[in-house]
Amino acid sequence: MTTTQPAPASAATGHTGLTFKQAVGRRRSIRFFKPYQPVDKGKVQKVLEAARLQSQHGNAVLIRKAVVVYRDETDQETFAGLCEAMYNQPAAAQAPCHIYWTIDMSGWDELKPSLLKLIEVGALTSSYGWSEQFIDDIVMKTPDFNVLAGDRTFAEWLSAIETGLAMGAALLAAQDEGLGTALLTGQRARIGELLGMPENTTVAQIQLLGYPAEGEEAGGQRPRPDFEQLYFEGRWGNPMRRDPAVVAELEDAGMIQAAAPLAHRRQEIRAMAAMFGLPE
Ligand SMILES: Cc1cc2nc3c(=O)[nH]c(=O)nc-3n(C[C@H](O)[C@H](O)[C@H](O)COP(=O)(O)O)c2cc1C
């Protein structure tokens, strides 16, 4: 993403070179894809590169992994099985590319070497007390840091956060690449079998990639709770004040956009249903 004006949209690829605020503001869960327009592998790589650079606990780098499936390069039986495992949500079959974001609990084995690496490269410093001995004596013995030393539920929860951070970046990167994208839920165990995933790994969520068949606005920004319901200042329950001037600034920058439903959304949905032979 750039901080300057966005490059002109290309007819073939949609918007590219969005500002960060535009990428956040334009992202929607796209549920109708052009089934005939493949996704360039370079774009998929860029989505994965963005995910790879997201922050992670102790830089334990091997927890969040992904399997990319290109519909047109996968045998039909496997692809049909994957779509079925996503409860046959129609968008799954329409999207030419799927990313199966995964949590690999064995990645925690890398915690100590990853921390040592952070010391070696000067990210964690001795001025803050970091040393191999500190890692052994304190970090590895404290379940809040070394999650495998404690409650398994917390460990899984934190691992899901790791993969969630990657997915959040991947959604924005896809938007930045001019793609339509969405997360879908599926039957984790079945997908794991179909993709040959080892024990210790669980599918977190499936990201669809393709080009939207619906308008990019997809009917407007989706409902959210009020800012004040979500965020507190100083103390739980004390609503944080939302400054209208900041809202106006974000509207100008393209981050806060017109809320759903936009005019003609019903007609658009009807047209999409007819196009894909789906009920309205
Ligand atoms: C973890 C997760 C799972 C989701 N699973 C599905 C799904 O199975 N099917 C679907 O249509 N949308 C799914 N979504 C999309 C949400 O419904 C969507 O994000 C929400 O309605 C807000 O819309 P927006 O993403 O356009 O802002 C999922 C989103 C997340 C974060």
PDBQT file of the ligand as one rigid body, heavy atoms in Angstrom, charges set to zero:
ROOT
HETATM    1  C1  LIG A 301     -13.897 -16.424  11.351  1.00  0.00    +0.000 C 
HETATM    2  C2  LIG A 301     -14.887 -16.022  10.282  1.00  0.00    +0.000 A 
HETATM    3  C3  LIG A 301     -15.687 -16.980   9.686  1.00  0.00    +0.000 A 
HETATM    4  C4  LIG A 301     -16.605 -16.634   8.699  1.00  0.00    +0.000 A 
HETATM    5  N1  LIG A 301     -17.339 -17.607   8.071  1.00  0.00    +0.000 NA
HETATM    6  C5  LIG A 301     -18.205 -17.249   7.089  1.00  0.00    +0.000 A 
HETATM    7  C6  LIG A 301     -18.951 -18.236   6.381  1.00  0.00    +0.000 A 
HETATM    8  O1  LIG A 301     -18.833 -19.434   6.607  1.00  0.00    +0.000 OA
HETATM    9  N2  LIG A 301     -19.792 -17.819   5.409  1.00  0.00    +0.000 N 
HETATM   10  C7  LIG A 301     -19.959 -16.513   5.102  1.00  0.00    +0.000 A 
HETATM   11  O2  LIG A 301     -20.759 -16.202   4.200  1.00  0.00    +0.000 OA
HETATM   12  N3  LIG A 301     -19.244 -15.544   5.741  1.00  0.00    +0.000 NA
HETATM   13  C8  LIG A 301     -18.386 -15.889   6.715  1.00  0.00    +0.000 A 
HETATM   14  N4  LIG A 301     -17.627 -14.923   7.351  1.00  0.00    +0.000 N 
HETATM   15  C9  LIG A 301     -17.784 -13.520   6.967  1.00  0.00    +0.000 C 
HETATM   16  C10 LIG A 301     -18.560 -12.715   7.991  1.00  0.00    +0.000 C 
HETATM   17  O3  LIG A 301     -19.909 -13.099   7.956  1.00  0.00    +0.000 OA
HETATM   18  C11 LIG A 301     -18.382 -11.240   7.662  1.00  0.00    +0.000 C 
HETATM   19  O4  LIG A 301     -17.064 -10.900   7.960  1.00  0.00    +0.000 OA
HETATM   20  C12 LIG A 301     -19.318 -10.310   8.418  1.00  0.00    +0.000 C 
HETATM   21  O5  LIG A 301     -20.614 -10.520   8.004  1.00  0.00    +0.000 OA
HETATM   22  C13 LIG A 301     -18.971  -8.857   8.234  1.00  0.00    +0.000 C 
HETATM   23  O6  LIG A 301     -18.964  -8.501   6.867  1.00  0.00    +0.000 OA
HETATM   24  P1  LIG A 301     -17.705  -7.890   6.160  1.00  0.00    +0.000 P 
HETATM   25  O7  LIG A 301     -16.593  -8.902   6.252  1.00  0.00    +0.000 OA
HETATM   26  O8  LIG A 301     -18.143  -7.660   4.729  1.00  0.00    +0.000 OA
HETATM   27  O9  LIG A 301     -17.356  -6.619   6.842  1.00  0.00    +0.000 OA
HETATM   28  C14 LIG A 301     -16.728 -15.273   8.321  1.00  0.00    +0.000 A 
HETATM   29  C15 LIG A 301     -15.907 -14.313   8.933  1.00  0.00    +0.000 A 
HETATM   30  C16 LIG A 301     -14.995 -14.683   9.878  1.00  0.00    +0.000 A 
HETATM   31  C17 LIG A 301     -14.113 -13.619  10.491  1.00  0.00    +0.000 C 
ENDROOT
TORSDOF 0
